[in-house]
Amino acid sequence: MKLLFEIDKKDYREDGTVCIRPSVRGIIRKEGKLAMIYSRKYNYYKFPGGGIEQGESHEDTLIREVKEESGLDVIRESIEPYGYVHRVQKGKIEDKFIQDNFYYLCDAGEESGEQQLDDYEDEEQFTLVYVTPVQAMEVNRSHVHGEKTENPGFQVMLERENRVMELLLRDFGDSFGA
């Protein structure tokens, strides 16, 4: 899979403890919009997805995580690699946090099932919405996100998601009405 870009904050101890946590993200396009997870509590958008469990394939993780966060059923045969983002920064607990975020283009069934949110996702009031990349980036960049605003990890996540949306506009602009 191709590297889309790298975010390296260089704010960590090089010789310290390390946490490596790869993840997958689903890019689901429908009628000129993206299926995104919106935090009603903190007012931001992110792609559905999450961490890869030990022994789990990227495809299985994508199907599981998209279902849990959005209620959508990813169609396995539609999954296509888009690219990955390599992220390195100071961790919450460890000295260095490394995460490769693998983005996949995919389709999902029409029906939305029930979300199966983790406690923090439920507390943030995650909900599935369809929004244009331009609308999502506007909210992510210009709105206040409560106590998360000053969180370095949160800021990197928003930067990552916004930059991926910019690439999607570059690569598929016509399908978003751009």
C-alpha positions in Angstrom: 0.0 0.0 0.0 1.3 3.4 -0.8 2.4 6.0 1.8 0.0 9.0 1.5 2.1 11.2 3.9 3.9 11.1 7.3 3.2 13.1 10.4 6.2 13.1 12.8 6.0 15.5 15.6 9.5 14.7 16.9 8.3 15.4 20.4 9.3 12.1 21.8 12.3 10.4 23.4 14.0 8.3 20.7 15.4 5.8 23.2 12.3 5.5 25.4 9.4 3.1 25.5 7.4 2.6 22.3 3.7 1.8 21.6 2.9 0.6 18.1 -0.8 0.6 17.3 -1.8 0.1 13.6 -5.4 0.9 12.5 -7.7 0.8 9.5 -10.1 3.5 8.3 -13.0 3.1 5.8 -13.6 5.5 3.0 -17.2 5.0 2.0 -18.5 7.4 -0.7 -22.2 7.8 -1.4 -24.0 10.4 -3.6 -21.1 12.9 -3.4 -20.6 12.5 0.4 -18.5 10.5 2.8 -19.8 8.3 5.6 -18.1 9.9 8.6 -18.3 9.5 12.3 -19.4 12.8 13.9 -18.7 13.5 17.6 -21.8 15.5 18.8 -20.0 16.3 22.0 -16.8 17.6 20.6 -18.0 18.7 17.1 -15.5 16.9 14.8 -15.6 14.4 11.9 -13.4 11.3 11.5 -13.4 8.2 9.2 -14.9 5.1 10.7 -12.3 2.6 11.8 -10.0 1.6 14.6 -7.2 -0.6 15.9 -6.1 -3.9 14.4 -6.3 -6.7 17.0 -3.6 -9.4 17.3 -3.9 -11.9 14.4 -6.7 -9.9 12.7 -6.5 -9.1 9.0 -6.9 -5.5 7.7 -10.1 -6.5 6.0 -11.6 -8.2 9.1 -10.7 -5.2 11.2 -12.2 -2.8 8.7 -15.5 -4.7 8.6 -15.6 -5.0 12.4 -14.7 -1.4 13.2 -16.9 0.2 10.6 -19.8 -2.0 11.9 -19.1 -1.1 15.5 -18.7 2.7 15.0 -21.3 3.3 12.2 -23.6 0.3 12.1 -22.8 -0.1 8.4 -21.9 -3.5 6.8 -18.8 -3.2 4.6 -19.1 -5.3 1.5 -15.9 -7.4 1.6 -15.5 -7.7 -2.2 -15.5 -3.9 -2.6 -12.5 -3.2 -0.3 -9.6 -1.5 -2.2 -6.4 -0.1 -0.7 -6.2 3.7 -0.9 -3.0 4.4 1.1 -1.6 4.8 4.6 -0.5 7.6 6.9 2.5 7.0 9.1 2.2 8.9 12.4 4.9 9.3 15.1 4.6 11.4 18.3 4.9 11.4 22.1 2.5 8.8 23.6 0.0 9.2 26.5 1.9 6.6 28.5 4.8 5.5 26.4 7.6 7.9 25.3 6.9 7.3 21.6 3.6 6.4 19.8 3.8 4.9 16.3 0.6 4.4 14.2 0.2 3.4 10.6 -3.4 4.3 9.6 -4.4 2.2 6.6 -7.2 3.7 4.5 -9.5 1.6 2.3 -12.0 2.5 -0.3 -15.1 0.4 0.2 -18.9 0.1 -0.2 -21.4 -0.6 2.5 -24.9 -2.0 2.5 -27.8 0.4 2.4 -29.2 -0.5 5.8 -27.6 0.9 8.9 -27.6 -1.4 11.9 -27.1 -0.6 15.5 -23.7 0.9 16.7 -21.7 -1.0 19.2 -19.7 1.8 20.7 -16.9 1.7 23.3 -17.4 3.7 26.4 -15.4 6.7 25.2 -17.1 6.6 21.8 -20.5 6.6 23.5 -19.4 9.4 25.8 -18.3 11.5 22.7 -21.7 10.7 21.2 -20.4 9.2 17.9 -23.0 9.1 15.2 -22.9 8.2 11.5 -23.4 11.1 9.1 -23.0 11.7 5.4 -21.1 14.9 4.7 -19.0 16.4 1.9 -15.2 16.5 2.6 -15.4 20.3 2.4 -18.0 20.5 5.1 -16.2 18.1 7.4 -12.8 19.9 6.9 -14.5 23.2 7.7 -15.9 22.0 11.0 -12.6 20.2 11.9 -10.5 23.3 11.2 -12.6 26.1 12.4 -14.8 24.9 15.3 -14.0 24.6 19.0 -13.7 21.0 20.1 -14.1 21.5 23.9 -11.4 20.1 26.1 -10.0 18.1 23.2 -8.8 21.3 21.4 -5.5 21.4 23.3 -4.8 17.6 23.1 -1.8 16.9 20.9 -3.0 13.5 19.9 -6.4 14.9 18.9 -4.8 17.6 16.9 -2.8 15.1 14.9 -5.9 13.0 14.3 -7.7 16.0 12.9 -4.7 16.9 10.8 -4.5 13.4 9.4 -8.2 13.2 8.6 -8.3 16.6 6.9 -5.2 15.8 4.8 -6.7 12.5 3.7 -9.9 14.3 2.7 -7.8 16.8 0.7 -6.3 13.9 -1.2 -9.7 12.4 -1.8 -10.8 15.7 -3.3 -7.7 15.7 -5.5 -8.2 12.1 -6.6 -12.0 11.9 -6.8 -13.1 15.6 -6.9 -15.8 15.0 -9.5 -17.6 12.4 -7.4 -17.9 15.0 -4.6 -19.3 17.8 -6.8 -16.0 19.6 -6.5 
